[in-house]
Amino acid sequence: MKTINRVAIIVRPKESFLAWARGIDADAPAAVAAAGTSCSVYLAVAAEDEKPEIIVARHYRAIFDEELTSWDTRMSKWPSPCTLTRFREWFDVRVKEIVLDLSESPLRREEW
């Protein structure tokens, strides 16, 4: 097993985000319910001993945009402003400093 030179930012939606998602797509209760039990994982580079709150502050906007886009690409439907405070109100965020790669195959990157 090997570590990789990334930290994992684990993002789980809170009720505030789920309420917004229900308001965007009231016909998708199952999808909103599933979102409430799932999480997203983002990999980022961090300096050694960098505090998790600094890592989150540096990357929150890209993560926030991705999470909102997953429900609606129309930015006019997004909350305004998309601040770090709102991000923390809408998502439970954890940073894991050690990321282990269980696979022997090389990592592959694809544009999303």
Secondary structure, 3 states (H helix, E strand, C coil): CEECCCEEEEEEECHHHHHHHHHHCCCCHHHHHHHHHCCEEEEECCCCCCCHHHHHHHHHHHHHHHHHHCCCCCHHHCCCCCCHHHHHHHEEEEEECCCEECCCCCCCCCCC
